[in-house]
Structure formats: C-alpha cells, structure tokens
Amino acid sequence: MLTDSNACGKIHINLRKIIKIADVCTNGGKAVLKSRKDCLEQYGSDYFIQQKIDAGELYRLEKGIFAENSHVPELALISWKYPKAVLTMLSAFYHYRLTDVIPDRYDLATDRNAAKIVDPRVRQYFMPPESLMVGVTNAEDRGYSFQIYDRERMLIELLRYKSKLSFDLYKEILLNYRKIIPQLDIQKIQDYALSVPKSNMILNALQTEVL
C-alpha cells in the first residue's frame, strides 16, 4: 500500500502542476500574455518554445513576451509590461468615451518613487503613493485585463490637471461628465477629492463647474 500512496502523491503533484500551467494559459478563461519563464515552465526549453512559434501555436510579440494569439491589443502589451501602472488622463477619458480625441500615447500613472518608464508609447504621471491606487478598477480590451481609474476618480483628475489640457478638450470632457452625473457616485467623488493634493480647489471646482 505504501507504493500506492507514493503514486497518489505523484499524481497530486502532477495535477497541481497541470492546473498551474492551465491557469497561466487561460487565467480563468481570459486571454493572457506569457513571459519566457511561463513558457519554459509550460514547454520545457527554448527549443520547444521555438517549435511552438514555428508551428504557429505561439507568438513572440516583443522580447520576452509571448501569446497564443497574434492579434494582441497594444494596450494589453503595455499593461503587461508595467503591471503596477494605472491607465489615466486622455487614455482613460477616451476609454470611457468622454472625448473623441484619440490619445497619441498611453497615459500611465505610477508611484512617484517608481523608475522612469523609457518607452516612446508611454506618457508617465507620477502620483503620491497614498493616492495612486484610489479609484483603481479593472477593465478589459478584447479579453485582456488592465488597470484604470474609475470615472469618479477621472473626474478628479480632470479638475486637477485642468491647466495642462487645452480649453476645448477640457470643455468637451466636462460637458460629457455633466451628462452622466446621475450615473456617478457623488459620495465617492467627494471622498476621492479629499484623498488627493489640492483638495479644497477640487471641491470648489466640483461645486461650481460640475455638480
């Protein structure tokens, strides 16, 4: 019976490994990207990784980034490369259809102590660590998940960065916010305003320009 017990233990270990690999590949049914480490764990060696690529079953999207689907949104790549960053500003406003202006780069918020992102596709915003994750939610683009500030937090960012936006862009987004105010959580907006710098200015702008 001892040998049966050992066999069962090996089966359990193998099952756990299979489940772990399946989680890497599917993430609960959602499309995911893989690192070289993930691929080595799944396929065993660089040789077998290259075989999968040659067979059209795996795609090398960028150095060290792989996927089983060749049609991966660029936003998914950016979010995967910078997992602690949060989509913000024009990129977020465009995602929420608050503007028709197409962003020329991906606007990402990071901790102010984070390293500078050296990527021509990215415009980086440094945030105080205590407010970086306030209002963060998850969204999807063609099955790929990314972090983004919710609409309430983005209203706060609109008011905070008013002077850095063109007058026309600011007005467009502000008018669109006025249309959806009934859909927003006012208490959440006020709480967010108190959690970021320039709270008094933002609360005053909320009362005079938005609510």
C-alpha positions as CSV (number, residue, x, y, z in Angstrom):
1,M,0.0,0.0,0.0
2,L,3.0,2.3,0.5
3,T,3.7,2.3,-3.2
4,D,0.1,3.2,-3.9
5,S,0.4,6.1,-1.5
6,N,3.6,7.3,-3.2
7,A,1.9,7.0,-6.6
8,C,-1.1,9.1,-5.4
9,G,1.3,11.7,-4.1
10,K,3.0,12.0,-7.5
11,I,-0.4,12.2,-9.2
12,H,-1.5,15.0,-6.9
13,I,1.8,16.9,-7.6
14,N,1.4,16.4,-11.4
15,L,-2.2,17.6,-11.2
16,R,-1.2,20.7,-9.3
17,K,1.4,21.4,-12.0
18,I,-1.1,20.9,-14.8
19,I,-3.6,23.2,-13.1
20,K,-0.9,25.8,-12.5
21,I,0.1,25.7,-16.2
22,A,-3.6,25.9,-17.2
23,D,-4.0,29.0,-15.1
24,V,-1.1,30.6,-16.8
25,C,-2.5,29.9,-20.2
26,T,-6.2,30.8,-19.6
27,N,-6.4,32.9,-16.4
28,G,-9.9,31.6,-15.8
29,G,-10.9,31.7,-19.5
30,K,-9.5,35.2,-20.2
31,A,-6.7,35.8,-22.7
32,V,-3.3,36.3,-21.1
33,L,0.3,37.0,-22.1
34,K,3.3,34.9,-21.0
35,S,6.8,35.6,-20.0
36,R,9.7,33.4,-21.1
37,K,9.6,31.9,-17.6
38,D,6.0,30.9,-18.1
39,C,6.8,29.4,-21.5
40,L,9.8,27.4,-20.1
41,E,7.5,26.0,-17.4
42,Q,4.9,25.0,-19.9
43,Y,7.0,23.8,-22.8
44,G,10.3,22.8,-21.1
45,S,13.0,24.5,-23.1
46,D,13.8,27.3,-25.5
47,Y,14.0,24.7,-28.2
48,F,10.3,23.6,-27.7
49,I,9.3,27.2,-27.4
50,Q,10.8,27.9,-30.8
51,Q,9.0,24.8,-32.1
52,K,5.7,26.2,-31.0
53,I,6.5,29.5,-32.6
54,D,7.5,27.8,-35.9
55,A,4.2,25.8,-35.8
56,G,2.2,29.0,-35.4
57,E,0.9,27.9,-32.0
58,L,2.8,30.6,-30.1
59,Y,3.8,34.2,-31.0
60,R,6.7,36.3,-29.8
61,L,5.2,39.7,-29.5
62,E,8.1,41.6,-28.0
63,K,11.3,40.5,-26.4
64,G,10.3,38.2,-23.5
65,I,6.6,38.5,-24.2
66,F,4.6,35.6,-25.8
67,A,1.0,34.8,-26.6
68,E,-1.0,32.1,-28.3
69,N,-2.9,34.8,-30.2
70,S,-1.1,37.0,-32.7
71,H,-3.7,39.7,-32.5
72,V,-3.0,41.2,-29.1
73,P,-4.0,44.9,-28.4
74,E,-1.1,47.2,-27.8
75,L,-2.7,48.3,-24.6
76,A,-2.5,44.7,-23.3
77,L,1.2,44.7,-24.0
78,I,1.7,48.0,-22.2
79,S,-0.3,46.9,-19.2
80,W,1.5,43.6,-19.0
81,K,4.9,45.3,-19.2
82,Y,4.0,47.8,-16.5
83,P,1.6,45.9,-14.1
84,K,1.8,48.4,-11.3
85,A,0.8,51.3,-13.6
86,V,-2.8,52.6,-14.0
87,L,-4.3,54.0,-17.2
88,T,-5.2,57.6,-16.7
89,M,-5.8,61.0,-18.3
90,L,-6.6,61.1,-22.1
91,S,-6.2,57.4,-22.4
92,A,-8.8,56.9,-19.7
93,F,-11.1,59.6,-20.9
94,Y,-11.1,58.1,-24.4
95,H,-11.8,54.6,-23.0
96,Y,-14.8,56.0,-21.2
97,R,-16.0,57.8,-24.4
98,L,-15.7,61.2,-22.7
99,T,-13.8,62.5,-25.6
100,D,-13.3,61.8,-29.3
101,V,-9.6,62.8,-29.2
102,I,-7.5,59.7,-29.8
103,P,-4.5,59.5,-27.5
104,D,-1.1,59.6,-29.2
105,R,0.4,57.7,-26.2
106,Y,-0.7,55.6,-23.3
107,D,-1.1,57.7,-20.2
108,L,0.1,55.7,-17.2
109,A,0.0,56.7,-13.5
110,T,2.8,55.3,-11.3
111,D,4.1,55.8,-7.8
112,R,6.2,59.0,-7.7
113,N,9.1,56.9,-6.5
114,A,8.9,54.5,-9.4
115,A,11.6,54.4,-12.1
116,K,11.0,56.4,-15.2
117,I,9.3,54.4,-18.0
118,V,11.6,54.6,-21.0
119,D,9.0,53.7,-23.7
120,P,8.0,56.2,-26.5
121,R,4.5,54.8,-26.4
122,V,4.0,55.9,-22.8
123,R,3.4,59.2,-21.0
124,Q,4.1,58.8,-17.3
125,Y,2.3,60.6,-14.5
126,F,3.9,60.4,-11.0
127,M,1.4,60.1,-8.1
128,P,1.9,60.2,-4.4
129,P,1.8,56.6,-3.1
130,E,-1.1,57.2,-0.8
131,S,-3.4,58.2,-3.7
132,L,-2.0,56.1,-6.5
133,M,-4.5,53.2,-6.0
134,V,-7.5,55.3,-5.1
135,G,-10.3,54.6,-7.5
136,V,-8.5,51.8,-9.4
137,T,-10.7,49.3,-11.2
138,N,-10.1,46.6,-13.8
139,A,-11.3,46.9,-17.4
140,E,-10.9,44.7,-20.5
141,D,-9.8,45.2,-24.1
142,R,-10.6,42.2,-26.3
143,G,-10.2,39.8,-23.4
144,Y,-7.1,41.3,-21.9
145,S,-7.4,42.9,-18.5
146,F,-5.8,46.3,-17.5
147,Q,-5.9,48.7,-14.5
148,I,-7.7,52.0,-15.0
149,Y,-9.1,54.7,-12.7
150,D,-12.9,54.7,-12.5
151,R,-15.0,57.5,-13.9
152,E,-15.3,59.2,-10.5
153,R,-11.5,59.3,-10.0
154,M,-11.0,60.5,-13.6
155,L,-13.3,63.5,-12.8
156,I,-11.0,64.4,-10.0
157,E,-8.0,64.1,-12.4
158,L,-9.8,66.3,-15.0
159,L,-10.1,69.1,-12.4
160,R,-6.5,68.5,-11.1
161,Y,-4.9,68.8,-14.5
162,K,-7.2,71.4,-16.0
163,S,-4.3,73.8,-16.7
164,K,-2.5,71.1,-18.6
165,L,-5.3,70.4,-21.0
166,S,-6.4,72.5,-23.9
167,F,-9.5,74.6,-23.3
168,D,-11.5,72.8,-26.0
169,L,-10.6,69.3,-24.7
170,Y,-11.3,70.3,-21.1
171,K,-14.8,71.7,-22.0
172,E,-15.6,68.6,-24.1
173,I,-14.8,66.2,-21.3
174,L,-16.5,68.4,-18.7
175,L,-19.7,68.7,-20.7
176,N,-19.8,64.9,-21.2
177,Y,-19.3,64.5,-17.4
178,R,-22.3,66.7,-16.8
179,K,-24.4,64.4,-18.9
180,I,-23.5,61.3,-16.9
181,I,-23.5,62.8,-13.4
182,P,-26.7,60.9,-12.4
183,Q,-24.8,57.7,-13.1
184,L,-21.9,58.5,-10.8
185,D,-21.4,58.0,-7.1
186,I,-21.2,61.5,-5.7
187,Q,-20.0,60.4,-2.2
188,K,-17.2,58.5,-3.9
189,I,-16.2,61.6,-5.9
190,Q,-16.1,63.7,-2.7
191,D,-14.0,61.0,-0.9
192,Y,-11.6,60.9,-3.8
193,A,-11.3,64.7,-3.8
194,L,-10.2,64.6,-0.1
195,S,-7.5,61.9,-0.9
196,V,-5.5,63.8,-3.4
197,P,-3.5,67.0,-3.4
198,K,-5.3,70.4,-3.8
199,S,-8.5,69.0,-2.1
200,N,-10.0,72.4,-1.5
201,M,-9.5,73.6,-5.0
202,I,-11.0,70.4,-6.4
203,L,-14.0,70.5,-4.1
204,N,-14.7,74.1,-5.1
205,A,-14.4,73.3,-8.8
206,L,-16.8,70.3,-8.3
207,Q,-19.5,72.7,-6.9
208,T,-19.0,75.5,-9.4
209,E,-18.3,73.6,-12.6
210,V,-19.8,70.1,-12.3
211,L,-22.5,69.4,-9.7
